[in-house]
Amino acid sequence: MTQQTEILGYSKGLFLLANTDMWERFSYYGMRALLVLYLVAATSNNGLAWSTVDALSLYGTFTMLIYIMPLFGTWIADHVLGQRKAIIYGGFLLTFGYFTLAVPSEFIQGLEHQFLYLGLLLILLGNMLFKANMSGLVSGLFKEDDDRRHGGFTIFYMGINFGAFISPLIIGSVGETINWHYGFAIAGVGMLIGLTMQIVYGKLYLGELGLAPAAKVALKKQQPIHTAPLTKDEKDRTKVIILMSVFSIIFWVGFAQAGGLFTIYASEFTDRNLIGFEVPATWFQALNGLFIILLAPVIASFWVKLGDKEPEAPIKFSIAMVMLSIGFLVMVWATYNQGGDESVKVSMLFLIFAFLFHTLAELCLSPIGLSMIGKLAPVKLTSLLIAVWLFCTALANKLAGFIGSLVGDSEQQVENAFTIFSSIAIAGLVTALIVFLLSNKLINWMHGAQGKHCDDEEQKLEEEVAVVATHEGM
């Protein structure tokens, strides 16, 4: 029997799902904050002593698969397991993956690399089953016309960002300053907490939600199959989605440097001394989650106040690319101040402002994603176009790892970083200009499907916050 009591006007099931996903993101972002640093750390410091090139290459491949594999997890949940079982099985795999990374080196001498790959594989398989199905469960808590829907997603995604904010501070600190494996162990404990909450309270607060595979439910309901050819409007909207997906590759290539090259730069070339305390390099990865929490309501309110003057999605995309480029120009300034001298450490403010501008860029880009696909995609092409968007995001993450690895391992790292940062900044500005010049055509191709205007300002604000807070819901 489902427990019907509510908190703040929402079912307890929403808060159960928000807490479960918060702990999963806590574990993932904590592990991600440590991964590159663990790979390049000397064996005397319990690391694997990889080259920067190899570490960033693996990081790119891993994050690429993080985005690609949930497509298969969605199919498995829809046709075989159901969303709830997929989440629980995925949670177990994630837990085992983090604890595999946590096994101390002295216990597995000669097998360190095998345990690394096994741990990452388990995390990929667990993420495949877990990630995409959480949002589906949250959606299932609300009817399409439920006014609380956007507010519910806001609560859910803010929980995600809270987990993303605190995990580098806790897991990163322990792993970086005490022992890498202890940090991975805390990630495992965090995932175990979320999994336990889901197992213990799922039946009570979620009832039958997500137990039956969605495809089987649809078959029983004999839902109609859409076989009619695409209309001209649908073809135009499909072109918009594909074009914006391709353009987004440049954005994600830049944004994904946060866990790769930016982490190396924070560790090696940033003066992290703060009143006698050395700030762990992993802490900088907490900035995005913190800025999302602080700025998402502000940006949402700004769009609402613009009313009919609120820019359409392509214009917001152009603004996002400009913001991304400004963030990299900040890093160009940082490397310029080093003058090619690797012994020179730059102020932490450079990275802080780079993360700030990148977060502002992300908040402008947020309408370009699954939210856009939901509004523009023809029903029978929705799954395919989601796959296109995720494929472009995954490709961008792989490219980000490759581009970041060009920093090399020689004495030219600062000069190489300068070249990488300036190249991405230029690519971002060029992309912004191209999309801006195409914006009228893209807006026409949307044929009014964005439906951005709403007479109820409070409801509009909830919708905007839900959209700009969904960077991890993609």
URHUWO-V654095 format. One record per residue. RES is the residue in three letters. PHI is phi in whole degrees, -180 to 180 (999 if undefined). OMEGA is omega as a letter, one per 40 degrees, with the letter a starting at -180 (999 if undefined). D_LAST is the distance of its C-alpha to the last C-alpha in Angstrom with 2 decimals. Layout:
res=RES phi=PHI omega=OMEGA d_last=D_LAST
res=RES phi=PHI omega=OMEGA d_last=D_LAST
This chain:
res=MET phi=999 omega=a d_last=31.84
res=THR phi=-81 omega=i d_last=28.88
res=GLN phi=-77 omega=a d_last=29.51
res=GLN phi=-95 omega=a d_last=29.27
res=THR phi=-64 omega=a d_last=29.84
res=GLU phi=-122 omega=i d_last=27.38
res=ILE phi=-127 omega=a d_last=26.39
res=LEU phi=55 omega=i d_last=26.12
res=GLY phi=84 omega=i d_last=26.04
res=TYR phi=-120 omega=a d_last=23.09
res=SER phi=-66 omega=i d_last=23.56
res=LYS phi=-64 omega=i d_last=23.80
res=GLY phi=-60 omega=i d_last=21.31
res=LEU phi=-63 omega=a d_last=18.53
res=PHE phi=-71 omega=i d_last=19.80
res=LEU phi=-63 omega=i d_last=20.17
res=LEU phi=-65 omega=i d_last=16.53
res=ALA phi=-63 omega=i d_last=15.58
res=ASN phi=-69 omega=i d_last=18.15
res=THR phi=-61 omega=a d_last=17.20
res=ASP phi=-72 omega=i d_last=13.60
res=MET phi=-61 omega=a d_last=15.15
res=TRP phi=-68 omega=i d_last=17.54
res=GLU phi=-65 omega=i d_last=15.14
res=ARG phi=-68 omega=i d_last=13.26
res=PHE phi=-55 omega=a d_last=16.84
res=SER phi=-68 omega=a d_last=17.90
res=TYR phi=-65 omega=a d_last=15.20
res=TYR phi=-68 omega=i d_last=15.38
res=GLY phi=-66 omega=i d_last=19.11
res=MET phi=-61 omega=a d_last=19.50
res=ARG phi=-63 omega=i d_last=17.52
res=ALA phi=-64 omega=a d_last=19.75
res=LEU phi=-89 omega=a d_last=22.76
res=LEU phi=-55 omega=a d_last=22.07
res=VAL phi=-64 omega=i d_last=23.32
res=LEU phi=-64 omega=i d_last=26.12
res=TYR phi=-65 omega=a d_last=27.22
res=LEU phi=-66 omega=a d_last=27.44
res=VAL phi=-91 omega=a d_last=29.59
res=ALA phi=-65 omega=i d_last=31.69
res=ALA phi=-66 omega=i d_last=35.28
res=THR phi=-62 omega=i d_last=36.46
res=SER phi=-66 omega=i d_last=38.86
res=ASN phi=-108 omega=i d_last=35.88
res=ASN phi=67 omega=i d_last=34.39
res=GLY phi=-93 omega=a d_last=32.01
res=LEU phi=-106 omega=i d_last=31.92
res=ALA phi=59 omega=i d_last=33.36
res=TRP phi=-75 omega=i d_last=31.09
res=SER phi=-75 omega=i d_last=31.26
res=THR phi=-60 omega=i d_last=28.58
res=VAL phi=-61 omega=a d_last=28.03
res=ASP phi=-67 omega=a d_last=27.50
res=ALA phi=-64 omega=a d_last=25.29
res=LEU phi=-71 omega=i d_last=22.84
res=SER phi=-66 omega=i d_last=22.99
res=LEU phi=-63 omega=i d_last=22.07
res=TYR phi=-58 omega=i d_last=19.25
res=GLY phi=-64 omega=i d_last=17.82
res=THR phi=-65 omega=a d_last=18.30
res=PHE phi=-62 omega=a d_last=16.81
res=THR phi=-69 omega=i d_last=13.50
res=MET phi=-61 omega=a d_last=13.43
res=LEU phi=-68 omega=i d_last=13.99
res=ILE phi=-58 omega=a d_last=11.38
res=TYR phi=-86 omega=a d_last=8.74
res=ILE phi=-78 omega=a d_last=11.35
res=MET phi=-67 omega=i d_last=12.88
res=PRO phi=-59 omega=i d_last=10.50
res=LEU phi=-60 omega=i d_last=11.48
res=PHE phi=-73 omega=i d_last=14.93
res=GLY phi=-63 omega=i d_last=14.20
res=THR phi=-63 omega=i d_last=13.11
res=TRP phi=-63 omega=a d_last=16.39
res=ILE phi=-62 omega=i d_last=18.40
res=ALA phi=-66 omega=a d_last=17.42
res=ASP phi=-70 omega=a d_last=18.13
res=HIS phi=-110 omega=a d_last=21.39
res=VAL phi=-126 omega=a d_last=22.81
res=LEU phi=-92 omega=a d_last=21.77
res=GLY phi=88 omega=a d_last=20.04
res=GLN phi=-66 omega=a d_last=16.97
res=ARG phi=-66 omega=i d_last=19.22
res=LYS phi=-65 omega=i d_last=21.04
res=ALA phi=-60 omega=i d_last=18.02
res=ILE phi=-66 omega=a d_last=16.73
res=ILE phi=-68 omega=i d_last=20.28
res=TYR phi=-62 omega=i d_last=20.97
res=GLY phi=-63 omega=i d_last=17.78
res=GLY phi=-62 omega=i d_last=18.85
res=PHE phi=-64 omega=i d_last=22.27
res=LEU phi=-64 omega=i d_last=21.15
res=LEU phi=-61 omega=i d_last=19.10
res=THR phi=-59 omega=i d_last=22.19
res=PHE phi=-62 omega=i d_last=24.53
res=GLY phi=-63 omega=i d_last=22.50
res=TYR phi=-66 omega=i d_last=22.71
res=PHE phi=-70 omega=i d_last=26.35
res=THR phi=-66 omega=i d_last=27.12
res=LEU phi=-65 omega=a d_last=26.13
res=ALA phi=-82 omega=a d_last=28.24
res=VAL phi=-62 omega=a d_last=31.45
res=PRO phi=-61 omega=a d_last=33.89
res=SER phi=-59 omega=a d_last=35.19
res=GLU phi=-66 omega=i d_last=38.76
res=PHE phi=-89 omega=a d_last=38.10
res=ILE phi=-132 omega=a d_last=36.62
res=GLN phi=-56 omega=a d_last=38.67
res=GLY phi=89 omega=a d_last=38.30
res=LEU phi=-120 omega=a d_last=35.15
res=GLU phi=-58 omega=a d_last=32.70
res=HIS phi=-71 omega=i d_last=30.73
res=GLN phi=-63 omega=i d_last=30.68
res=PHE phi=-69 omega=i d_last=29.27
res=LEU phi=-61 omega=a d_last=26.62
res=TYR phi=-66 omega=i d_last=25.43
res=LEU phi=-64 omega=i d_last=25.78
res=GLY phi=-61 omega=i d_last=23.76
res=LEU phi=-67 omega=i d_last=20.86
res=LEU phi=-64 omega=i d_last=21.12
res=LEU phi=-63 omega=i d_last=21.07
res=ILE phi=-65 omega=i d_last=17.96
res=LEU phi=-63 omega=i d_last=16.19
res=LEU phi=-66 omega=i d_last=17.61
res=GLY phi=-66 omega=i d_last=16.79
res=ASN phi=-62 omega=i d_last=13.11
res=MET phi=-57 omega=a d_last=13.21
res=LEU phi=-82 omega=a d_last=14.69
res=PHE phi=-85 omega=a d_last=13.16
res=LYS phi=-61 omega=a d_last=9.42
res=ALA phi=-68 omega=a d_last=8.33
res=ASN phi=-87 omega=i d_last=11.45
res=MET phi=-67 omega=a d_last=11.28
res=SER phi=-62 omega=i d_last=9.31
res=GLY phi=-63 omega=i d_last=11.80
res=LEU phi=-67 omega=i d_last=14.62
res=VAL phi=-61 omega=i d_last=13.92
res=SER phi=-60 omega=a d_last=13.89
res=GLY phi=-68 omega=i d_last=17.08
res=LEU phi=-75 omega=a d_last=18.82
res=PHE phi=-125 omega=i d_last=19.21
res=LYS phi=-76 omega=a d_last=20.93
res=GLU phi=-57 omega=a d_last=19.56
res=ASP phi=-97 omega=a d_last=22.30
res=ASP phi=-74 omega=a d_last=22.01
res=ASP phi=-64 omega=a d_last=22.22
res=ARG phi=-85 omega=a d_last=20.66
res=ARG phi=-58 omega=a d_last=17.29
res=HIS phi=-66 omega=i d_last=15.65
res=GLY phi=-63 omega=i d_last=17.60
res=GLY phi=-64 omega=i d_last=16.47
res=PHE phi=-68 omega=i d_last=12.75
res=THR phi=-62 omega=i d_last=13.96
res=ILE phi=-60 omega=a d_last=15.90
res=PHE phi=-62 omega=a d_last=13.22
res=TYR phi=-77 omega=i d_last=10.80
res=MET phi=-67 omega=i d_last=13.99
res=GLY phi=-61 omega=i d_last=14.98
res=ILE phi=-58 omega=a d_last=12.03
res=ASN phi=-68 omega=i d_last=13.10
res=PHE phi=-65 omega=i d_last=16.66
res=GLY phi=-62 omega=i d_last=16.21
res=ALA phi=-66 omega=a d_last=14.71
res=PHE phi=-76 omega=a d_last=17.74
res=ILE phi=-81 omega=a d_last=20.51
res=SER phi=-65 omega=i d_last=19.77
res=PRO phi=-63 omega=i d_last=20.93
res=LEU phi=-68 omega=a d_last=23.88
res=ILE phi=-91 omega=a d_last=24.98
res=ILE phi=-64 omega=i d_last=23.94
res=GLY phi=-62 omega=a d_last=24.32
res=SER phi=-62 omega=a d_last=27.73
res=VAL phi=-65 omega=a d_last=29.10
res=GLY phi=-65 omega=a d_last=27.96
res=GLU phi=-78 omega=a d_last=29.04
res=THR phi=-101 omega=a d_last=32.28
res=ILE phi=-113 omega=a d_last=33.52
res=ASN phi=-163 omega=a d_last=32.18
res=TRP phi=-54 omega=a d_last=28.94
res=HIS phi=-68 omega=i d_last=29.32
res=TYR phi=-65 omega=i d_last=29.70
res=GLY phi=-63 omega=i d_last=26.33
res=PHE phi=-63 omega=i d_last=24.73
res=ALA phi=-65 omega=i d_last=26.83
res=ILE phi=-64 omega=i d_last=25.50
res=ALA phi=-60 omega=i d_last=21.93
res=GLY phi=-63 omega=i d_last=23.38
res=VAL phi=-65 omega=i d_last=25.07
res=GLY phi=-60 omega=i d_last=22.00
res=MET phi=-65 omega=i d_last=20.20
res=LEU phi=-65 omega=i d_last=23.49
res=ILE phi=-63 omega=i d_last=23.66
res=GLY phi=-61 omega=i d_last=20.34
res=LEU phi=-64 omega=a d_last=21.39
res=THR phi=-62 omega=i d_last=24.84
res=MET phi=-60 omega=a d_last=23.71
res=GLN phi=-68 omega=a d_last=21.80
res=ILE phi=-69 omega=a d_last=24.88
res=VAL phi=-73 omega=a d_last=27.43
res=TYR phi=-107 omega=a d_last=26.01
res=GLY phi=-58 omega=a d_last=23.75
res=LYS phi=-63 omega=a d_last=26.67
res=LEU phi=-68 omega=a d_last=28.07
res=TYR phi=-104 omega=a d_last=25.17
res=LEU phi=-113 omega=i d_last=23.06
res=GLY phi=58 omega=a d_last=26.01
res=GLU phi=-93 omega=a d_last=25.29
res=LEU phi=-58 omega=i d_last=21.67
res=GLY phi=76 omega=a d_last=19.65
res=LEU phi=-79 omega=a d_last=22.79
res=ALA phi=-88 omega=i d_last=23.52
res=PRO phi=-57 omega=a d_last=21.47
res=ALA phi=-61 omega=a d_last=19.97
res=ALA phi=-65 omega=i d_last=21.61
res=LYS phi=-70 omega=i d_last=24.94
res=VAL phi=-64 omega=a d_last=24.67
res=ALA phi=-63 omega=i d_last=23.98
res=LEU phi=-65 omega=i d_last=26.95
res=LYS phi=-65 omega=a d_last=29.20
res=LYS phi=-80 omega=a d_last=28.38
res=GLN phi=52 omega=i d_last=29.10
res=GLN phi=-66 omega=a d_last=26.27
res=PRO phi=-65 omega=i d_last=27.11
res=ILE phi=-95 omega=a d_last=25.91
res=HIS phi=-86 omega=a d_last=25.14
res=THR phi=-115 omega=a d_last=27.51
res=ALA phi=-66 omega=i d_last=28.67
res=PRO phi=-64 omega=a d_last=28.24
res=LEU phi=-67 omega=i d_last=25.73
res=THR phi=-79 omega=i d_last=27.28
res=LYS phi=-61 omega=i d_last=27.57
res=ASP phi=-61 omega=a d_last=25.05
res=GLU phi=-66 omega=i d_last=22.46
res=LYS phi=-64 omega=i d_last=23.23
res=ASP phi=-63 omega=a d_last=22.88
res=ARG phi=-65 omega=i d_last=19.47
res=THR phi=-63 omega=i d_last=18.36
res=LYS phi=-62 omega=i d_last=19.80
res=VAL phi=-61 omega=a d_last=17.84
res=ILE phi=-61 omega=a d_last=14.44
res=ILE phi=-65 omega=a d_last=15.83
res=LEU phi=-63 omega=a d_last=17.42
res=MET phi=-68 omega=i d_last=14.57
res=SER phi=-64 omega=i d_last=12.43
res=VAL phi=-67 omega=i d_last=15.53
res=PHE phi=-62 omega=a d_last=16.19
res=SER phi=-67 omega=a d_last=12.81
res=ILE phi=-57 omega=i d_last=14.07
res=ILE phi=-61 omega=a d_last=16.60
res=PHE phi=-61 omega=a d_last=14.30
res=TRP phi=-69 omega=i d_last=12.24
res=VAL phi=-59 omega=i d_last=15.68
res=GLY phi=-72 omega=a d_last=16.94
res=PHE phi=-64 omega=a d_last=14.21
res=ALA phi=-73 omega=i d_last=14.16
res=GLN phi=-67 omega=a d_last=17.88
res=ALA phi=-57 omega=a d_last=17.35
res=GLY phi=-90 omega=a d_last=17.60
res=GLY phi=-114 omega=a d_last=20.08
res=LEU phi=-63 omega=i d_last=22.68
res=PHE phi=-61 omega=i d_last=22.32
res=THR phi=-66 omega=i d_last=23.03
res=ILE phi=-62 omega=a d_last=26.06
res=TYR phi=-65 omega=i d_last=27.21
res=ALA phi=-64 omega=a d_last=26.99
res=SER phi=-74 omega=a d_last=28.98
res=GLU phi=-98 omega=a d_last=31.57
res=PHE phi=-125 omega=a d_last=32.14
res=THR phi=-115 omega=i d_last=31.37
res=ASP phi=-76 omega=a d_last=34.08
res=ARG phi=-101 omega=i d_last=32.46
res=ASN phi=-81 omega=i d_last=35.69
res=LEU phi=-129 omega=a d_last=35.49
res=ILE phi=52 omega=i d_last=38.90
res=GLY phi=85 omega=i d_last=39.76
res=PHE phi=-108 omega=i d_last=36.40
res=GLU phi=-88 omega=a d_last=34.25
res=VAL phi=-69 omega=i d_last=30.60
res=PRO phi=-60 omega=a d_last=28.58
res=ALA phi=-62 omega=a d_last=26.46
res=THR phi=-67 omega=a d_last=23.47
res=TRP phi=-63 omega=a d_last=23.65
res=PHE phi=-64 omega=i d_last=22.31
res=GLN phi=-74 omega=i d_last=18.82
res=ALA phi=-79 omega=a d_last=19.03
res=LEU phi=-63 omega=a d_last=19.38
res=ASN phi=-62 omega=i d_last=15.77
res=GLY phi=-62 omega=i d_last=15.15
res=LEU phi=-64 omega=a d_last=18.56
res=PHE phi=-66 omega=i d_last=18.16
res=ILE phi=-61 omega=a d_last=14.95
res=ILE phi=-61 omega=a d_last=17.05
res=LEU phi=-77 omega=a d_last=20.05
res=LEU phi=-101 omega=a d_last=18.86
res=ALA phi=-56 omega=i d_last=16.09
res=PRO phi=-64 omega=a d_last=18.98
res=VAL phi=-67 omega=i d_last=21.16
res=ILE phi=-64 omega=i d_last=18.98
res=ALA phi=-61 omega=i d_last=18.32
res=SER phi=-63 omega=i d_last=22.10
res=PHE phi=-62 omega=i d_last=22.85
res=TRP phi=-62 omega=a d_last=21.07
res=VAL phi=-63 omega=a d_last=22.83
res=LYS phi=-66 omega=i d_last=26.15
res=LEU phi=-70 omega=i d_last=25.98
res=GLY phi=58 omega=a d_last=26.15
res=ASP phi=-67 omega=i d_last=26.98
res=LYS phi=-88 omega=i d_last=26.77
res=GLU phi=-58 omega=a d_last=23.04
res=PRO phi=-67 omega=i d_last=21.84
res=GLU phi=-73 omega=a d_last=19.89
res=ALA phi=-55 omega=i d_last=16.45
res=PRO phi=-61 omega=i d_last=18.18
res=ILE phi=-68 omega=i d_last=20.33
res=LYS phi=-61 omega=i d_last=17.55
res=PHE phi=-62 omega=i d_last=16.04
res=SER phi=-61 omega=i d_last=19.57
res=ILE phi=-61 omega=i d_last=19.90
res=ALA phi=-60 omega=a d_last=16.76
res=MET phi=-67 omega=i d_last=18.35
res=VAL phi=-65 omega=i d_last=21.62
res=MET phi=-62 omega=i d_last=20.28
res=LEU phi=-59 omega=a d_last=18.75
res=SER phi=-64 omega=i d_last=22.18
res=ILE phi=-60 omega=i d_last=24.04
res=GLY phi=-59 omega=i d_last=22.33
res=PHE phi=-75 omega=i d_last=23.54
res=LEU phi=-66 omega=i d_last=26.90
res=VAL phi=-60 omega=i d_last=27.27
res=MET phi=-72 omega=i d_last=26.95
res=VAL phi=-61 omega=i d_last=29.40
res=TRP phi=-59 omega=a d_last=31.76
res=ALA phi=-61 omega=a d_last=31.42
res=THR phi=-69 omega=i d_last=32.35
res=TYR phi=-62 omega=i d_last=35.06
res=ASN phi=-65 omega=i d_last=36.63
res=GLN phi=-76 omega=i d_last=36.95
res=GLY phi=60 omega=a d_last=39.07
res=GLY phi=80 omega=a d_last=38.23
res=ASP phi=-92 omega=a d_last=39.68
res=GLU phi=-73 omega=i d_last=37.48
res=SER phi=-82 omega=a d_last=39.60
res=VAL phi=-82 omega=i d_last=38.46
res=LYS phi=-105 omega=a d_last=35.72
res=VAL phi=-99 omega=a d_last=33.81
res=SER phi=-66 omega=i d_last=32.91
res=MET phi=-62 omega=a d_last=29.74
res=LEU phi=-61 omega=i d_last=29.28
res=PHE phi=-62 omega=i d_last=28.07
res=LEU phi=-67 omega=i d_last=24.97
res=ILE phi=-60 omega=a d_last=24.47
res=PHE phi=-71 omega=i d_last=24.59
res=ALA phi=-62 omega=i d_last=22.41
res=PHE phi=-65 omega=i d_last=19.61
res=LEU phi=-62 omega=a d_last=20.43
res=PHE phi=-67 omega=i d_last=20.16
res=HIS phi=-69 omega=i d_last=16.92
res=THR phi=-69 omega=i d_last=15.41
res=LEU phi=-60 omega=i d_last=17.07
res=ALA phi=-62 omega=a d_last=15.62
res=GLU phi=-63 omega=a d_last=12.02
res=LEU phi=-69 omega=i d_last=13.04
res=CYS phi=-77 omega=a d_last=14.60
res=LEU phi=-80 omega=a d_last=11.79
res=SER phi=-54 omega=i d_last=9.30
res=PRO phi=-69 omega=i d_last=10.90
res=ILE phi=-97 omega=a d_last=10.19
res=GLY phi=172 omega=a d_last=6.97
res=LEU phi=-64 omega=i d_last=6.18
res=SER phi=-63 omega=i d_last=8.80
res=MET phi=-64 omega=a d_last=11.12
res=ILE phi=-62 omega=i d_last=10.93
res=GLY phi=-61 omega=a d_last=11.80
res=LYS phi=-89 omega=a d_last=14.70
res=LEU phi=-103 omega=a d_last=15.97
res=ALA phi=-71 omega=i d_last=15.60
res=PRO phi=-60 omega=a d_last=18.79
res=VAL phi=-54 omega=a d_last=18.54
res=LYS phi=-76 omega=i d_last=19.77
res=LEU phi=-110 omega=a d_last=17.39
res=THR phi=-57 omega=a d_last=14.09
res=SER phi=-62 omega=i d_last=13.27
res=LEU phi=-64 omega=a d_last=14.66
res=LEU phi=-73 omega=i d_last=12.78
res=ILE phi=-62 omega=i d_last=9.33
res=ALA phi=-62 omega=i d_last=11.04
res=VAL phi=-61 omega=i d_last=12.28
res=TRP phi=-61 omega=a d_last=9.13
res=LEU phi=-69 omega=i d_last=7.91
res=PHE phi=-64 omega=i d_last=11.63
res=CYS phi=-64 omega=i d_last=12.00
res=THR phi=-65 omega=i d_last=9.46
res=ALA phi=-65 omega=i d_last=11.34
res=LEU phi=-59 omega=i d_last=14.57
res=ALA phi=-62 omega=i d_last=14.06
res=ASN phi=-66 omega=i d_last=13.79
res=LYS phi=-65 omega=i d_last=16.94
res=LEU phi=-62 omega=i d_last=18.62
res=ALA phi=-62 omega=i d_last=17.89
res=GLY phi=-64 omega=i d_last=19.72
res=PHE phi=-64 omega=a d_last=22.50
res=ILE phi=-65 omega=i d_last=22.99
res=GLY phi=-61 omega=a d_last=23.04
res=SER phi=-67 omega=i d_last=25.57
res=LEU phi=-68 omega=i d_last=27.88
res=VAL phi=-64 omega=i d_last=28.91
res=GLY phi=75 omega=a d_last=31.20
res=ASP phi=-125 omega=a d_last=33.51
res=SER phi=-90 omega=i d_last=36.59
res=GLU phi=-78 omega=a d_last=38.22
res=GLN phi=-97 omega=a d_last=36.39
res=GLN phi=-60 omega=a d_last=33.03
res=VAL phi=-65 omega=i d_last=33.29
res=GLU phi=-64 omega=i d_last=34.30
res=ASN phi=-66 omega=i d_last=31.53
res=ALA phi=-63 omega=i d_last=28.96
res=PHE phi=-58 omega=a d_last=30.52
res=THR phi=-65 omega=a d_last=30.12
res=ILE phi=-64 omega=a d_last=26.45
res=PHE phi=-62 omega=a d_last=25.55
res=SER phi=-69 omega=i d_last=27.70
res=SER phi=-65 omega=i d_last=26.43
res=ILE phi=-67 omega=i d_last=22.76
res=ALA phi=-61 omega=i d_last=24.02
res=ILE phi=-66 omega=i d_last=26.04
res=ALA phi=-60 omega=i d_last=23.34
res=GLY phi=-65 omega=i d_last=21.09
res=LEU phi=-67 omega=i d_last=24.04
res=VAL phi=-64 omega=i d_last=24.95
res=THR phi=-62 omega=i d_last=21.51
res=ALA phi=-59 omega=a d_last=21.65
res=LEU phi=-66 omega=a d_last=25.10
res=ILE phi=-61 omega=a d_last=24.30
res=VAL phi=-65 omega=i d_last=21.48
res=PHE phi=-62 omega=i d_last=23.82
res=LEU phi=-67 omega=i d_last=26.64
res=LEU phi=-91 omega=a d_last=24.65
res=SER phi=-60 omega=a d_last=23.20
res=ASN phi=-62 omega=i d_last=26.00
res=LYS phi=-65 omega=a d_last=25.66
res=LEU phi=-64 omega=i d_last=21.89
res=ILE phi=-65 omega=i d_last=22.48
res=ASN phi=-62 omega=i d_last=25.32
res=TRP phi=-66 omega=i d_last=23.30
res=MET phi=-72 omega=i d_last=20.91
res=HIS phi=53 omega=i d_last=24.09
res=GLY phi=73 omega=a d_last=23.16
res=ALA phi=-76 omega=a d_last=20.11
res=GLN phi=-66 omega=i d_last=18.12
res=GLY phi=52 omega=a d_last=20.38
res=LYS phi=-82 omega=a d_last=19.75
res=HIS phi=-88 omega=a d_last=23.16
res=CYS phi=-145 omega=a d_last=24.10
res=ASP phi=-71 omega=a d_last=27.58
res=ASP phi=-85 omega=a d_last=26.66
res=GLU phi=-64 omega=i d_last=25.72
res=GLU phi=-65 omega=i d_last=24.67
res=GLN phi=-66 omega=i d_last=22.32
res=LYS phi=-61 omega=i d_last=20.96
res=LEU phi=-64 omega=i d_last=20.40
res=GLU phi=-60 omega=a d_last=18.49
res=GLU phi=-63 omega=a d_last=16.22
res=GLU phi=-66 omega=i d_last=15.69
res=VAL phi=-62 omega=i d_last=15.11
res=ALA phi=-63 omega=a d_last=12.49
res=VAL phi=-72 omega=a d_last=10.64
res=VAL phi=-74 omega=i d_last=11.38
res=ALA phi=-95 omega=a d_last=10.59
res=THR phi=-99 omega=a d_last=6.90
res=HIS phi=-64 omega=i d_last=6.08
res=GLU phi=-97 omega=i d_last=5.38
res=GLY phi=-87 omega=a d_last=3.77
res=MET phi=-76 omega=999 d_last=0.00
